[in-house]
Amino acid sequence: MRTHLVAVLTALLLAASSVPLSPATHAWPTPPAEPEVDGVWPLDPEPDVVRGFEPPPHPYASGHRGVDLAGAPGQAVRAALPGTVGFAGSIGGKPVVTVLHGGRRTTYEPVVATVERGDEVAAGTVLGRLVVTDSHCFPAACLHWGLIEGETYLDPLSLVGGGPVRLLPLWRDAPATTRLPWTPPLQRWRRPVDHAV
């Protein structure tokens, strides 16, 4: 019986090794295209991110719906994308500027505006000046920068290629399977007499 089993396993191994493999069978998966970076940093030079994007689990939960960028009092704040100023004023005593970009909008606070509602702006156009009052980093100055599409908050760092790092699995097209440790086939097949000992 054992000789027969060894012969069958040997034949299977030889057959498997003689099958030609096409290059497509073992081709590496094509990595996804990098999202197009279409924006500019709202502060120049490129600022440090003091606090990152922490989206809430649902619309009314707590979270951080933007990023805080380290700045200096009076520093120029620039539009990250071309668009139209949708709001320039005060909300609850905090100076805010909002720029509309089709279905998206960017928000900048606390910023004393030098633009008015309806103004067309290019990417990099100065919107106003950063102030310390109502800063998330008080007593330091920092810009709270937000990105919203429809009613969904997104990470504004994605506009400048600085979004969160995402580790992709090597084989994305097929789900990962759990592999059991290998044991030789003969150890799994025991004769009934072996269990009696």
C-alpha positions in Angstrom: 0.0 0.0 0.0 2.8 2.4 1.0 4.7 1.7 -2.3 1.6 2.4 -4.3 1.0 5.7 -2.4 4.6 6.9 -3.0 4.2 6.0 -6.7 1.0 8.0 -7.0 2.5 11.1 -5.2 5.6 10.9 -7.4 3.5 10.8 -10.5 1.5 13.8 -9.4 4.6 15.8 -8.6 6.2 15.0 -12.0 3.0 15.9 -13.8 2.7 19.2 -12.0 6.3 20.2 -12.7 6.0 19.5 -16.4 3.0 21.8 -16.9 4.2 25.0 -18.6 3.4 28.1 -16.7 2.3 31.2 -18.6 3.8 34.5 -17.6 0.3 35.8 -16.8 -0.2 33.1 -14.2 2.6 34.5 -12.0 2.4 38.2 -13.0 2.5 40.7 -10.1 -0.7 42.6 -9.6 -0.7 46.0 -11.1 -0.6 48.6 -8.3 -3.6 51.0 -8.2 -3.0 54.4 -9.8 -2.0 57.1 -7.4 -4.8 59.6 -6.8 -4.2 62.7 -8.8 -2.8 65.5 -6.6 -4.6 68.6 -7.8 -4.2 71.0 -4.9 -1.6 73.2 -3.2 -0.7 73.6 0.5 -2.8 76.5 2.0 0.3 77.6 4.0 3.7 78.3 2.5 6.2 76.9 3.2 4.7 73.4 3.6 3.6 73.3 7.2 3.8 70.6 9.9 0.6 68.7 10.5 -0.2 69.3 14.2 -3.3 67.1 14.2 -4.5 64.7 11.4 -7.9 63.9 10.0 -10.0 61.7 12.3 -13.4 61.2 10.6 -16.4 60.5 12.9 -18.0 57.1 12.7 -21.4 58.8 11.9 -22.3 62.4 11.0 -23.1 63.5 14.6 -20.3 61.8 16.5 -17.1 63.5 17.7 -14.1 63.5 15.5 -11.6 65.9 13.8 -13.2 66.8 10.5 -10.1 68.3 9.0 -6.4 68.8 9.8 -4.5 71.4 11.8 -1.5 72.9 10.2 1.2 74.8 12.2 1.3 78.4 11.2 2.2 81.9 12.4 -0.1 84.8 13.4 -0.7 86.9 10.3 0.5 84.3 7.9 -1.1 84.3 4.4 -3.7 81.5 3.9 -4.1 80.4 0.3 -6.8 78.5 -1.6 -5.9 74.9 -2.1 -7.9 74.6 -5.3 -9.3 77.0 -7.9 -12.9 77.9 -7.2 -15.4 80.5 -5.9 -15.5 82.0 -2.4 -18.7 80.7 -0.9 -18.4 82.3 2.5 -16.0 84.9 4.1 -17.1 86.0 7.5 -17.7 84.9 11.1 -19.4 81.8 12.3 -20.0 81.8 16.1 -17.4 84.5 16.4 -14.8 82.5 14.5 -13.4 84.0 11.3 -13.9 81.4 8.4 -13.4 81.3 4.7 -15.1 78.6 2.5 -14.2 78.0 -1.2 -16.5 76.1 -3.5 -15.0 73.7 -6.1 -17.9 72.1 -7.9 -19.2 69.3 -5.7 -16.4 69.9 -3.1 -15.6 72.7 -0.8 -12.6 73.6 1.3 -12.8 75.5 4.7 -10.1 77.6 6.4 -10.3 78.8 10.0 -9.5 81.0 11.9 -8.8 83.2 8.9 -9.6 86.9 8.6 -10.7 87.2 5.0 -9.2 89.5 2.3 -11.6 88.1 -0.2 -15.4 88.4 -0.5 -18.2 86.0 -1.3 -18.4 85.3 -5.0 -14.8 86.1 -5.8 -13.1 83.7 -8.2 -9.8 82.4 -6.9 -7.0 80.3 -8.4 -5.1 77.7 -6.5 -2.6 79.6 -4.4 -4.6 82.8 -4.2 -4.4 84.5 -0.8 -7.7 84.2 1.0 -6.8 86.0 4.2 -4.5 86.0 7.2 -4.2 83.4 10.0 -5.1 84.6 13.5 -4.5 83.1 16.9 -8.0 83.8 18.2 -10.1 80.6 18.2 -7.1 78.5 17.0 -7.3 74.8 17.7 -3.7 75.2 18.9 -4.1 78.2 21.2 -1.9 79.9 22.3 -0.1 79.0 19.1 -1.5 79.7 15.7 -2.6 76.9 13.4 -4.9 76.6 10.5 -7.8 74.2 10.6 -8.2 73.1 7.0 -11.2 71.0 5.9 -12.5 69.3 2.7 -16.1 68.3 2.2 -17.7 66.5 -0.8 -21.5 66.7 -0.6 -22.0 66.1 3.1 -19.0 63.8 3.6 -15.8 65.1 5.3 -12.6 64.0 3.5 -9.0 64.2 4.4 -7.7 67.5 2.9 -4.2 66.2 2.8 -5.3 64.0 -0.1 -5.3 67.2 -2.2 -1.6 67.6 -1.8 -0.5 64.0 -1.7 -0.1 63.9 2.0 -3.0 61.7 3.0 -2.8 58.7 5.3 -0.5 55.8 4.4 -2.5 52.8 3.3 -0.8 49.4 3.2 -2.2 47.3 0.3 -2.2 43.5 0.4 0.1 41.8 -2.1 -2.7 39.8 -3.6 -5.7 42.2 -3.8 -7.7 40.2 -6.4 -8.2 37.1 -4.2 -9.0 37.0 -0.5 -6.4 35.8 1.9 -6.9 32.3 3.1 -5.7 30.8 6.3 -3.2 28.1 5.7 -2.9 25.2 8.1 0.5 23.9 9.1 1.8 21.2 6.7 2.0 17.7 7.9 3.2 14.7 5.9 0.3 12.7 4.5 1.4 9.5 6.1 1.2 11.0 9.6 -2.5 11.7 9.1 -3.4 8.2 7.9 -3.1 5.7 10.6 -4.1 2.1 10.6 -6.8 1.2 13.2 -4.3 -0.9 15.0 -2.1 2.1 15.7 -4.8 3.7 17.9 -5.1 0.6 20.1 -1.5 1.0 21.4 
